[in-house]
Amino acid sequence: MANYAIPSTLNTVALNTSLANYAKTLTDNSYNDPTIYKLFNMGAAKRMVDGGLSLTETLIKEKQNAGGFYLGADVLNNSQTNTLSTVEYRWQNAYEPIVITRDEERANSGQVHKILDLVATKTELSRKAIVDRLDQALSKPLSEANYLIDLDTLVDTGALGNLDGSSDTYWQATETASGTFSTQGLTDMNTATLAVSSGANIDSPTIYITTKTIWGKMWNTLLPLERLSNGDMTGNRGVKNLTFMGIPVVWGNYITAGTMLGINENYVRLQVDTMTDLVTTDFISPTNQTVKVAYYLWRGNLTTGNRRRQFKLTGVS
């Protein structure tokens, strides 16, 4: 276990305080918008959880059929089978270091505002890195250990949490092998949407998520049709307004190639620890290095209580 010394060559109070008050001064030439992370990190899709051993969802696994119709003094059934189940998910953790070397520290010494600029820059770089990592981990499976549950895994038919869709058939999303979008994409989306919907206007997908390539193909397919059906030319309405059956269609930077997802956000949650939602630690100094290190920390996971209301098209080209 490492031993940490108290920093003595820098105003530690100013350094730590600045973590909560830095300004975004960088011009980003590397990162793209973290669409999937932002989608689930706002509104009702995000659930703050105050600790606990694991993340759980209680769900109905089958229909109850204990009652019936009766007349007069007929004997009524007084027993019920268990139609509930619980799915359990592990907490997962993500981190990103904020490292300041002594050389950087001395290069920025002399005036306090230079030190604060240094911390602001380092902190913003680490914030972008951890958010980008979360965006990737929520989009598709990663090769790293202890990664998050991603949309590609969540919307599937195999194991998820402590349940296995291969044996518990209610724990399966609808997965369809598709093909060329211009010829069958819209038809496949329509068929899959109807398959996972509870009713005409109830429990349907609330958002479609795909890749930039497929999004572009969808735009090219829809645009001529909309021009024919809209005399006011609202078919040419701009990329932010692309919808299907009145439901928004977005693309993410890390979604698995050839994939279109129909997501019902009523049943998909980003559960996050109340004390570890992109928090920063204090700076510490390892005794064997001339550096100061703080960390961005995040703890949570993507969960669902209903895979049945989600669909995935694969092999879209």
C-alpha positions, 0 to 999 in steps of 0.5 A: 500500500502506497504512503502519501506525503502532505504536499509542501511545494504548492498552495494545496488549498488553492489547488484543491479549491480550484477543482470545483471552480475551473473554467473551460478554456480549451478548444477541443480538436479531439473529442466528439459529442458524448451522445449516449452518455448525455442521453441517459445522464439527464431527465428520468433516465438517470436514477441516483442511488445512495450506495448499496451492495448492488443495483436491482430491478423488480419485474413481472416475469409472467401473467398472473392467472389465479382468478376467473368468473363465478356465479353465486356460491361457487368456490373461489381459488385462494392461491397464487403463483409467484409471477415476480422476479428480481434482476441484480446488477453489479456496481461498476467504477470508472476513473481518470487521473489528474496529474501535475508533475513538478516540472509543470508546477515549476513552469507555472510558478510565480503567480497564483493564477498560473497555477489555477490555469494549470489545474483548470487545463488538467482537470478539463482534459481528464473530465473529457476523457472520463466522459468519453470513456463512459460514452464508449462503455454505454454504447458497445462492449469493450475489451477492458475488464469491469466495463459497464453494461452497454446498449448492444448487450442490454438489447439482446437475448443472452445473459444480463444481470443475474438472469439469462434470456436463453432460459428465461424467455421473457428476458429477451429483446427483439433482435432482427437480422436486417440488410440494405437500409434503402430497401428494407430498413424502414420496413424492419424498423416498423415491424420491430417497433410493432413487435415491442410495443404494448399498444398503439400509443403505449410502451412503444420505443421512445428513441431510435439510436444508430450509427452516423452512417445508418442515420445518413442512409435513413435521411437519404431514404426519407427525404424524397418521400417527405418532399412528395408528401409535404407541400410546404417542403418541411421534408427538408427540415434539418438534421436535428428533426429526423424522426420515424413514426414521430419518434426521434432518431439519433446517432452515437459515435460508438454504436456498433457498426450496422446496428439500429436500436429501438429503446424504450427509455421508460425501462432503461436507467443509468443508475449512479451513486449519489456520492460518486457522480464525476466527483474529484478527489483531493490532490495527493503526492506519492512518496516515490514520485514528484507528482501530484495526483487527483482523480475523477471518479464515477460509479454506476451502471446501465440497467433495465427491468424490461428487455422485452420493450427494446429491439435491435436491427443488425447487419444494416448496410 
